[in-house]
Amino acid sequence: MQNTSKQYDAVVEECRNLFVKKMSDYGSAWRILRLPSLTDQIFIKAQRIRQLQEHTERKVDEGEKSEFIGIINYSVMALIQLELGVVEQPDLNTEKATDLYNKHIKITKELMENKNHDYGEAWREMRVSSLTDLILQKLLRVKQIENNQGKTLVSEGIDANYQDMINYAIFAMIHLSESDN
């Protein structure tokens, strides 16, 4: 499992670096997005990945990796929005946004480590396409919870679903990096 931790951290570092660069370019304009808007952005990324997996012809020269990075970063943004709430004007500088990013990734990694222990790294035997499908399923669940004004009767909340999407996307990126080698 130590290798998983190192691989996980390497993927997070790549995602965080892009997040920080985009904060420099755009600031925290994403802070005005309501949760359903972030969910829809993640959905677009997941649908694009599924299309890439099912069709060989591509009209835009971007692969699955950049879309998985988008899923991870938008999911972290959603977790930050859950914590802080939506604002009318951007209100976070890069340092504060990065601190919040790190906080939510740390919590999400701890969840992964606990589940990984209990499931015996079963994800290593999964296909990237299955991880994509699980992300899409989580998105449909989140949309239903959002339609229910965030209320659930017996299910985990929106935050747990975003965390699972982050972890599935990181697992997919680890698989993709291993297949590149």
Disulfide bonds with the S-S distance in Angstrom:
none
